[in-house]
Amino acid sequence: MALRHSALTHLGEQGTSLLMLMAKSRHKKPENVRHYFKPSPDAIAELTSLLALGDACR
């Protein structure tokens, strides 16, 4: 079980999406996988810029 958790943690650190982590781990609820999901600073910056673009269009 520890190897499974380590593998999921490494995948999460590499930017694997929450849906892919759920598929790999076979969890059915996002809250059970959330602690493995660690979006990269680049992914957060990209999302922030997309949200800012949406605000500028309004």
DAKA-V673978 format. One record per helix or strand of 2 or more residues. SS is the DSSP state (H for helix, E for strand). FROM is the first residue (numbers start at 1). TO is the last residue. Records with the same first field share a line. If there is no record, write none. Layout:
SS = FROM-TO + FROM-TO
This chain:
H = 2-13 + 18-25 + 30-32 + 34-36 + 41-56
